[in-house]
Amino acid sequence: MLAIWKYFLTVEADWVVGFGQRESRYMLEALQFRSPKSVHAIAGERNTTIGEPTEHERKLMGRLYERADYIVTNSYSQRNHIIEIRPDYMDKMVTITNYTDTSAFCLRPLPNKNVLRICVFGRYDPQKNCERFVEAVRLLKSKTQQPFIIDWYGSQYIKGMANPYYLGMKQKVDEYCLQDVLVLKDQIKKVAETMSQYDAFCLPSLWEGFSNSISEAICCGRPCLVSNVADNGVMVNDGANGYLFNPNNIESIVDSFTKFFDLSPEERMIMGLKSRKKAESLFDKEKFVGEYIRLFNSK
């Protein structure tokens, strides 16, 4: 901590940027002892607050954000959260959503085979709504005649130990005999490559910020079946490039899948193209960099 404080107390810079609550807190604590005219500060918010705020957030909201020239959130939901608590910070608020490389996550054709394949990229974690999703798949299997397989990719191990949330989800899958339609896999690195094997992407999270998984999926031109929370609706327009559902309602989750299953291959292809078009409008590199340059040039 002394080294961090010494750095910010002595650094010769026009601007300093913190990309998270912890980093912004330590940065702003030190900068309180320097004139705002000598060094400007951008405090970054990378998540959406759900439930009790962290100690870092309490400190920032209390008075530390007063030292920041700008508070940059990567989601509109977190922006609204901050303004609701501290409306006096309104003039400092700027939202710059995450950038996704549309050339690395490129458009690929849908498989369009008889068995529809859907992928989920998300942690085995309560946030991702694992147990309720298993219940939804159980109901879906009993209601549809459409052959389907859902592959869920997530970390099966944490620090060499089996992830308890993965084990709990696997137990449910085995109990309901869903192994033929819901396959639990370990995390992978080649997401873009793997995404090309699937007809759609799903994310049933109870909460999100600005989801990197959804941004990668729309870049790859995948229709998306995702929960209607946080900024998911910014990337997925219901009925256009996918379907939004209530993550707390099993019937709502199932309904989004049955709607997708009822589409023709041509309609699914059009959905995928709309996802890609949405990605190209959201993830413009020049625009993303330009937003930060605009802030740097504002003082």
ZADREN-798521 format. One record per atom (N, C-alpha, C): residue in one letter; x negated, y negated, z. Coordinates in steps of 0.05 Angstrom, whole numbers, plus 32768, in hexadecimal, padded with zeros to 4 digits. Example, Ala and Ser with C-alpha at 12.3 -4.5 7.8 and 13.67 -1.06 7.14 Angstrom:
BEGIN
A7EF88072809C/A7F0A805A809C/A7EF88042809C/S7EFF802D808E/S7EEF8015808F/S7EFE7FFF809D/
END
This chain:
BEGIN
M7FF080188000/M800080008000/M7FEF7FE78000/L7FD97FE8800F/L7FC77FD1800F/L7FBB7FCC7FF3/A7FB57FE17FE5/A7FA97FDF7FCA/A7FBE7FD37FB7/I7FD77FDC7FBA/I7FED7FD17FA9/I7FF17FB47FAF/W7FF27FAC7FC8/W7FF57F907FCF/W7FDE7F7F7FC5/K7FC67F897FC8/K7FAF7F7A7FBF/K7FB07F757FA1/Y7FB97F8A7F92/Y7FBA7F877F75/Y7FCD7F707F6E/F7FE67F717F79/F7FF97F5D7F71/F7FF37F417F7C/L7FE47F407F91/L7FDD7F267F9D/L7FC67F187F8D/T7FB87F287F7E/T7FA07F1D7F70/T7FA27F207F51/V7FB37F307F47/V7FB47F357F2A/V7FB87F1A7F1B/E7FAA7F177F05/E7FAD7F007EF4/E7FBE7F087EDC/A7FD77F027EDE/A7FEA7F0A7EC9/A80007EF67EC7/D800B7EF27EAF/D80227EE17EAC/D803C7EEF7EB6/W803D7F0A7EB1/W80547F1A7EB9/W804B7F347EC5/V805A7F3E7ED8/V80577F5A7EE2/V80737F677EE0/V80737F817EDA/V808C7F8F7ED6/V808C7FA97EE7/G80A27FAC7EF6/G80A67FC57F05/G80BB7FD57EF8/F80B67FEF7EF3/F80C980007EE5/F80D880137EF7/G80E1800A7F0E/G80F0801B7F21/G80F3800C7F3B/Q810580157F4C/Q810A80077F65/Q80F280077F77/R80E5801E7F7A/R80CE801F7F8C/R80B8800D7F82/E80B2800F7F68/E809D7FFE7F5D/E80A37FE07F60/S80BD7FDA7F5A/S80C57FBE7F5B/S80C47FB37F78/R80CB7FC47F8B/R80CA7FBB7FA7/R80AE7FB47FAF/Y809B7FC67FAA/Y807F7FC17FB3/Y80747FA97FA4/M807A7FA67F8B/M80717F8F7F7B/M807C7F757F86/L80967F747F8B/L80A37F5B7F94/L809C7F547FB1/E80977F687FC2/E808E7F627FDD/E80747F527FDD/A80627F5A7FCC/A80487F4C7FCA/A804B7F317FBD/L805C7F307FA8/L805E7F177F99/L806D7F017FA8/Q80797F077FBF/Q80867EF37FCF/Q80717EDE7FD9/F80587EE77FD9/F80427ED57FE3/F80347EC67FCC/R80407EC97FB4/R80357EBA7F9D/R804B7EA97F91/S80447E937F86/S80577E817F79/S80647E8E7F61/P807E7E8C7F5E/P808B7E967F46/P80807E8B7F2C/K80747E737F2E/K80697E677F15/K804E7E737F0E/S80407E7F7F22/S80267E8B7F1D/S80277EA67F10/V803C7EB57F16/V80407ED07F0A/V805E7ED67F0B/H80697EDD7EF3/H80857EE37EF1/H80897F017EF4/A80A17F097EFC/A80A77F257F02/A80C17F2F7EF5/I80BF7F487EEA/I80D77F567EE0/I80D97F6F7EF2/A80F07F727EFF/A80F57F8A7F0F/A81077F9D7EFF/G80FF7FB67EFC/G810E7FC97EEC/G811E7FDC7EFD/E81367FE27EF3/E81487FF67F00/E814B800D7EEC/R814480267EF4/R8144803C7EE2/R815A80517EE7/N8169804D7EFD/N817E80617F03/N819880527F0A/T81AD80627F0E/T81C780587F17/T81CC80607F33/T81D2804D7F44/T81D680527F60/T81F180607F65/I81F080787F71/I820880867F79/I8206808C7F97/G821A80857FA6/G8219808A7FC3/G820980757FD1/E81FB807D7FE6/E81EC806B7FF6/E81D380617FE7/P81CD80487FE8/P81B5803D7FDB/P819C80477FE9/T818680477FDB/T816C804F7FE7/T816280377FF8/E814E803D8008/E814180288018/E813580138005/H812A801C7FEE/H811F80087FDB/H81357FF57FD1/E814C80017FCB/E81627FF07FC0/E816C7FDC7FD5/R816E7FE57FEE/R81777FD38003/R81647FBB8006/K814A7FC08004/K81367FAB8006/K81387F987FEE/L813B7FA37FD7/L813D7F937FBE/L81567F827FBE/M816C7F8D7FC5/M81867F7F7FC5/M81867F697FDB/G81787F707FF1/G81797F5D8007/G816D7F428000/R81547F427FF6/R81487F287FEF/R81327F2A7FDA/L81267F427FD7/L810F7F447FC5/L81157F3D7FA8/Y812E7F437F9F/Y81357F3D7F83/Y81367F1F7F7F/E81367F0F7F94/E81367EF27F91/E811B7EE97F84/R81067EF97F88/R80EB7EF27F7D/R80E97EFA7F60/A80FA7F0C7F56/A80F87F157F3A/A81047F007F27/D80F77EFC7F11/D81027EEB7EFC/D811A7EF97EEE/Y81167F137EEA/Y812B7F237EDD/Y812D7F3E7EEB/I81467F497EEB/I814A7F647EF4/I81547F737EDB/V81447F867ED1/V814B7F947EB9/V81557FB07EBF/T816E7FB57EB9/T81797FD07EBC/T81797FDF7EA2/N81777FFA7EA3/N817880097E8A/N819480147E85/S81A7800C7E96/S81C380157E92/S81D57FFE7E9A/Y81EC7FFC7E8C/Y82007FE87E93/Y820D7FEE7EAD/S820F80087EB4/S821C80107ECD/S820C80057EE5/Q81F180077EE4/Q81E17FFC7EFA/Q81E27FDE7EFA/R81E37FD17EE4/R81E67FB47EE2/R82007FAC7EF1/N82167FBA7EEB/N822F7FB37EF8/N822E7FB87F16/H82207FCD7F1E/H821C7FD47F3B/H820E7FBD7F4A/I81F97FB37F3E/I81EA7F9D7F4B/I81FA7F847F4D/I82087F7D7F36/I82177F647F36/I822E7F667F4A/E823A7F7D7F4D/E82507F807F60/E82477F7A7F7D/I822E7F837F83/I82237F7E7F9E/I82187F627FA1/R82097F597F8C/R81FC7F3F7F8D/R82037F2F7F74/P821C7F237F73/P82237F147F5B/P82117EFC7F56/D82027EF47F6B/D81F07EDD7F68/D81D77EE57F56/Y81D47EFF7F51/Y81BE7F077F40/Y81C67F087F22/M81DE7F017F1C/M81E97F037F01/M81D67EF87EEC/D81CC7EE07EF1/D81BB7ED37EDD/D81A07EE07ED8/K81987EF27EEB/K817F7F007EE8/K81827F1B7ED9/M819B7F247ED6/M81A07F3F7ECD/M819D7F417EAE/V818D7F557EA6/V818A7F5C7E8A/V818B7F7A7E88/T819A7F847E74/T819B7FA17E6F/T818C7FA87E56/I81777FB97E58/I81687FC37E41/I81697FE17E43/T817A7FEE7E34/T817D800B7E36/T816480197E2C/N816180327E35/N814A80427E2E/N814680447E0F/Y812E80457E07/Y812880487DEB/Y812280667DE5/T812D80707DCF/T8128808B7DC6/T811E808A7DAA/D810880987DA4/D80FB80987D8A/D810C80A87D76/T811A80997D64/T812B80A67D50/T811B80B67D3B/S810180B17D39/S80F180C17D26/S80E880DB7D32/A80E480DB7D4D/A80DD80F57D5A/A80F681067D5E/F810C80F97D65/F812581077D68/F813581017D4F/C813181107D3A/C813B810A7D20/C8155811A7D19/L816381107D05/L817C811D7CFD/L817681387CF0/R8185814C7CF9/R818281677CEE/R819E81727CE9/P81A281827CD4/P81BD818C7CCE/P81C7819F7CE3/L81E281A07CE7/L81EE81B27CFA/L81EC81CF7CEF/P81EA81E37D00/P81E881FE7CF7/P820182087CE8/N821982007CF2/N823282087CE6/N823582257CE1/K823082357CF6/K823482527CF5/K824E82587D04/N825682717D02/N827082797D0E/N827082757D2C/V825A827C7D39/V825882797D56/V824E825D7D5B/L825E824C7D68/L825682317D6F/L824382317D87/R822D82237D84/R821982227D99/R821782067DA4/I821982047DBE/I821781EA7DCC/I820081EB7DE0/C81F181D57DE1/C81DA81D47DF4/C81E081C07E0A/V81D581C57E21/V81D481B37E38/V81B781AF7E40/F81AE81977E42/F819381917E4D/F819781817E66/G8194818E7E7D/G819881817E96/G818E81927EAD/R818681857EC3/R817C81937EDB/R819281A57EE6/Y818A81BC7EF2/Y819C81CB7F03/Y819E81BC7F1D/D81B381AC7F20/D81B481997F36/D81D181907F39/P81DA818A7F52/P81F681827F56/P81FE816B7F44/Q81EC81587F3E/Q81F281427F2D/Q81FD814B7F12/K81F281617F08/K81FA816B7EED/K8213817B7EED/N8220817F7F04/N823B818B7F05/N823A81A87EFE/C822681B77F06/C822181D27EFE/C823881E57F04/E824181E57F1D/E825581F87F26/E827081F47F18/R827881DB7F16/R829281D57F09/R829081DC7EEB/F827981D87EE0/F827681DF7EC3/F827981FD7EBE/V826F820D7ED0/V8273822A7ECE/V829082317ECF/E829F82247EE1/E82BC82287EE2/E82C982207EC8/A82C0820A7EBC/A82CC82017EA3/A82C682157E8C/V82AE82207E8C/V82A782337E77/V82B8824D7E7A/R82BC82547E93/R82CD826C7E99/R82E982687E8D/L82F482507E92/L830F824A7E87/L830E82487E69/L82FA823C7E5E/L82F782397E41/L82F682547E33/K82E782667E3F/K82E482817E33/K82FF828F7E32/S8310828B7E46/S832A82987E47/S833E828C7E34/K833A82727E2B/K834D82647E1C/K834882637DFE/T832F82667DF6/T832882627DD9/T8322827C7DCB/Q8327827C7DB2/Q832082927DA0/Q8306828D7D91/Q82FC82747D94/Q82E4826C7D86/Q82CB82787D93/P82BB82877D85/P82A282917D91/P828F827A7D97/F8283827A7DAF/F827182647DB6/F825C826E7DCA/I824682607DCA/I823182647DDE/I822782497DE7/I822482467E02/I8219822E7E0D/I81FF82357E1B/D81EA82287E12/D81CF822C7E1E/D81C982137E30/W81C382197E49/W81BD82037E5C/W819F82047E62/Y819181EE7E5C/Y817481ED7E61/Y816E81DB7E79/G816081E67E8C/G815981D77EA4/G814381E67EB3/S813881D97EC7/S812181E47ED6/S812B81FA7EE9/Q812382137EE3/Q812A82297EF4/Q8119822B7F0D/Y8102821D7F0D/Y80F0821E7F24/Y80E882027F2C/I80E581FE7F45/I80DB81E47F50/I80C381EA7F62/K80AC81E07F59/K809381E57F68/K808E82037F6D/G809382137F58/G808E822F7F59/G80A482407F67/M80B882337F72/M80CD82417F80/M80E7823F7F6E/A80F782557F70/A811082557F61/A8122823E7F69/N812C82307F56/N813E82197F5B/N815882247F66/P8160821D7F7F/P817882287F8B/P819182217F7C/Y8192820A7F6E/Y81AA82037F5F/Y81AC82147F46/Y8195821B7F3A/Y8195822E7F24/Y81A082497F2D/L819682527F44/L819F826C7F4E/L81BC826D7F54/G81C682567F5F/G81E382557F65/G81F482557F4C/M81EB82477F37/M81F982477F1E/M81F882637F11/K81E1826F7F12/K81DE828A7F06/K81F1829E7F14/Q81F3829C7F2E/Q820582AE7F3D/Q822182AB7F34/K822A82927F2F/K8245828E7F25/K824982997F09/V823582957EF8/V823682A07EDC/V823982BE7EDD/D822982CB7EEE/D822A82E87EF0/D824482F27EFC/E824E82E37F10/E826782EB7F1D/E827E82EA7F09/Y827F82D67EF7/Y829482D47EE4/Y828F82E27ECA/C827882EF7EC8/C827082FE7EAF/C827082EC7E97/L826282D57E9A/L826182C17E85/L824682C27E76/Q823682D67E7B/Q821B82D77E6F/Q821B82D67E51/D823182DE7E44/D823382DE7E27/D823982C27E1B/V824382B07E2C/V824A82967E22/V823C827F7E30/L823082847E47/L8221826F7E55/L8206827A7E5D/V81F182717E4F/V81D6827C7E54/V81C582667E62/L81BB826D7E79/L81AB825B7E89/L818D825F7E82/K8181824A7E77/K8165824C7E6E/K815382387E7E/D8139823D7E7C/D8126822B7E89/D812282127E78/Q811781FE7E84/Q811281E57E75/Q80FE81E97E5F/I810081D97E4A/I80ED81DB7E33/I80E381BF7E2D/K80CE81BE7E1D/K80C281A47E15/K80CB819B7DFA/K80CF81AE7DE7/K80D581A87DCC/K80F481A47DC9/V80FE818E7DD4/V811B81897DD4/V812581847DB8/A811881737DA9/A8122816C7D8E/A812481847D7C/E810F81957D7D/E810E81AD7D6D/E812581C07D75/T812981C37D8F/T813D81D67D99/T815981CC7D93/M815D81B17D94/M817781A57D8F/M818381AD7D74/S817181B17D61/S817A81B77D45/S818981D17D43/Q818781E37D58/Q819481FD7D57/Q81B181FB7D5F/Y81BA81E37D68/Y81D481E17D75/Y81E881D07D65/D820181D67D69/D821781C87D5C/D821F81AF7D6C/A821A81AF7D86/A822281997D97/A821181987DB0/F821281827DBE/F8204817E7DD7/F821981787DED/C821481827E05/C8226817D7E1B/C821681747E34/L822281627E43/L821781597E5D/L822E81547E70/P823381657E83/P824A81637E95/P824581547EAF/S823181437EB0/S822881367EC8/S823F81277ED7/L823C81267EF1/L824E81167F02/L824780F97F01/W822D80F37EFD/W822480D87EFA/W820B80D77EEA/E820580C17EDD/E81ED80BD7ECD/E81E680A07ECF/G81D080997EC2/G81C9807D7EBD/G81CD80797E9F/F81B780767E91/F81B780767E74/F81A980917E6D/S81B980A57E65/S81AE80C07E62/S819B80C37E4B/N818280CB7E51/N816F80D17E3C/N817880E97E2C/S818480FD7E39/S818D81157E2B/S81A2810F7E15/I81B580FD7E1C/I81C980F67E08/I81BC80E67DF2/S81AA80D47DF9/S819D80C37DE4/S818D80D57DD1/E818080E97DDB/E817280FC7DC9/E8185810C7DB7/A819B81137DC3/A81AF81237DB4/A81BB81137D9D/I81C280FA7DA2/I81CE80EB7D8C/I81B980E47D77/C81A080E17D7F/C818B80DD7D6B/C818980F57D58/C818D810C7D63/C818C81257D53/C81A5812A7D44/G81B981187D46/G81D2811B7D37/G81E481307D42/R81E581337D5C/R81F781477D68/R8210813B7D73/P822781477D6D/P8240813F7D7C/P823B81447D99/C824781337DAB/C824181357DC7/C825B81397DD7/L825B814C7DEA/L827181507DFC/L826681497E18/V826D81327E22/V826081287E3A/V8274811B7E4D/S826C81197E66/S827D810E7E7B/S828080F07E76/N829780E67E7D/N829D80C97E79/N829580BA7E92/V827A80B87E96/V826F80AA7EAD/V825980977EA3/A825380827EB3/A823D80707EAF/A823C80667E92/D822580687E85/D8221805E7E6A/D822680737E54/N8231808A7E5B/N8235809F7E47/N824780957E30/G825B80847E37/G826C807A7E23/G826080667E10/V8248805C7E18/V8239804A7E06/V822F80597DEE/M822780727DF3/M821B80837DDE/M822F80967DD0/V8244809D7DDE/V825880B07DD4/V827380A27DD3/N827E809F7DBC/N829980947DB9/N82AD80AB7DB5/D82C080AC7DC8/D82D280C37DC9/D82E180C67DAE/G82DF80DE7DA3/G82EC80E47D8A/G82DD80DC7D71/A82C780CD7D74/A82B780C47D5E/A829E80D57D5A/N828C80D47D6E/N827480E57D6C/N827380F97D83/G828A80FE7D8F/G828C81127DA4/G82A5810E7DB5/Y82A5811A7DCC/Y82BC81187DDE/Y82B281127DFB/L82C081007E09/L82BB80FA7E24/L82CF81097E36/F82C681127E4D/F82D881207E5F/F82D381187E7C/N82E7811D7E8D/N82E581187EAA/N82D5812F7EB6/P82BD812A7EC1/P82AC81407ECB/P82B7814E7EE4/N82CB81417EF1/N82D7814C7F09/N82EF815D7F03/N82F7815F7EE9/N830F816D7EE1/N830881837ECD/I830B819C7ED5/I830481B37EC4/I831481B37EAA/E832E81AD7EAC/E833F81AC7E94/E833481977E80/S832B81817E8A/S8321816C7E79/S830881757E6A/I82F681837E78/I82DE818E7E6C/I82E581A27E56/V82F881B47E5D/V830081C97E49/V830D81BC7E31/D831E81A77E36/D832C819A7E20/D8318818E7E0C/S830281837E15/S82EF81777E03/S82E2818D7DF1/F82DD81A47DFD/F82D281BA7DED/F82E681C57DD9/T82FF81C87DE1/T831381D37DCE/T831881BF7DB7/K831781A57DBD/K831A81917DA7/K830381957D93/F82EA81987D9E/F82D3819C7D8C/F82D581B67D7D/F82DE81CB7D8A/F82E181E57D7C/F82F581E47D65/D830981D37D68/D831E81D17D54/D831681C17D3B/L82FF81B47D3C/L82F681A47D25/L82EC81B77D0F/S82EE81AD7CF7/S82E281BB7CE0/S82C481B67CDF/P82B581C77CD1/P829881C27CCE/P829281A67CC3/E82A3819D7CB1/E829F81827CA5/E82A4816C7CBA/E82B881707CCB/E82BD815C7CE0/E82A7815B7CF5/R829C81737CFB/R828581737D0E/R826D81667D02/M8269816A7CE8/M8252815D7CDA/M8255813F7CDB/I826D81357CD6/I827281187CD7/I826D810D7CF3/M8275811C7D07/M827081147D23/M825281117D27/G824381257D1D/G822581247D21/G8219810C7D13/L822381057CFB/L821880EE7CED/L821F80D47CFC/K823680D37D08/K823D80BC7D18/K822C80B97D31/S822480D07D3C/S821180CF7D53/S81F780C37D4A/R81ED80CC7D33/R81D380C17D29/R81D580A37D23/K81EC809B7D17/K81EF807F7D11/K81F0806E7D2B/K81FD80797D40/K81FE806B7D5A/K81E280697D65/A81D2807E7D63/A81B6807E7D6D/A81A680687D5F/E81A980677D45/E819980547D36/E81A080377D3D/S81B980327D45/S81C180177D4D/S81B780117D69/L81B680257D7A/L81AE80217D96/L819080207D9A/F818280317D8C/F816580357D91/F815480297D7B/D8156800F7D79/D814580017D66/D812C7FF87D74/K811580017D6B/K80FC7FFC7D79/K80F67FDE7D7A/E80FA7FD07D64/E80F57FB37D63/E81067FA47D77/K81207FAC7D79/K81327FA07D8B/K812A7FA57DA8/F81227FBE7DAE/F811A7FC57DCA/F81027FB57DD2/V80ED7FB47DC2/V80D57FA57DC9/V80DB7F877DC9/G80EC7F7E7DB7/G80F37F627DB5/G81017F587DCE/E81107F697DDC/E811E7F617DF4/E810A7F597E0A/Y80F57F697E0D/Y80E07F637E21/Y80D07F4A7E18/I80CA7F487DFF/I80BB7F307DF5/I80CC7F177DFB/R80E67F197DF7/R80F77F027DFC/R80F57EFA7E19/L80F57F0D7E2B/L80F27F077E48/L80D77EFA7E4E/F80C27F057E43/F80A77EFB7E48/F80A57EDE7E3D/N80B37ED87E28/N80B07EBD7E1C/N80C47EA97E29/S80D37EB27E3C/S80E97EA17E47/S80DF7E8E7E5D/K80C77E937E67/K80BD7E827E7D/K80A37E747E75/
END
